[in-house]
């Protein structure tokens, strides 16, 4: 996902969805029986439509919890491990990939995790709903790299996205990004470093911190000779 397109539609006062560039590749994969069952049973309970997310996302949890917005939860492996490691923090995972959301819901039920909520759709629609300072974290691990130069405008990490993410973070909250695409990593570093509301918690890139589990995508990248880097910026 990425920042909105600024074009003639913007000048004409179109809606955000009219101006938006799609920043994710649609994926096709089979929904397993367990994931399909979880979608049917649990999405009405633990799911929320992007347009219905409350301004204060902590309201999604009972009792209320500080919330991290996870953009692109994939098959949910990392989400589940991080939710289990920190049950005092709620995770709102947003993805367009329903088989992955189903797998995440099935895993949350299996592991008895009460601190996971999901939304099927574009994370930018969710971000538009949230109040400033309402999150303790925003994370996007291995967002679509859009490798062709002419498609770089579709990348998630653009100035407008980073500024909006920073506004949504409470002081001390973290924007945590990871990628294994070298030129995208450089773009992330430049864009995030230019945001005055954020400060880098390292000199530049950092190795995967202990709190972020290695993802399946990351393992495949390493096997193909693509090491990953992390960026963790903190809200001032």
Secondary structure, 3 states (H helix, E strand, C coil): CCCCCCCHHHHCCCCHHHHCCCCCCCCCCCCCHHHHHHHHHHHHHHECCHHHCCCCHHHHCCCCCEEEEEECCCCCHHHHHHHHHCCCEEEEEEECCHHHHHHHHHHHHHCCCCCEEEEECCHHHHHHHCCCCCEEEEEEECCCCCCCHHHHHHCCCCHHHHHHHHHHEEEEEEEEEEECCHHHHHHHHHHHHCCCCEEECCCCCECCCCCCCCCHHHHHHHHCCCCCEEEEEEEC
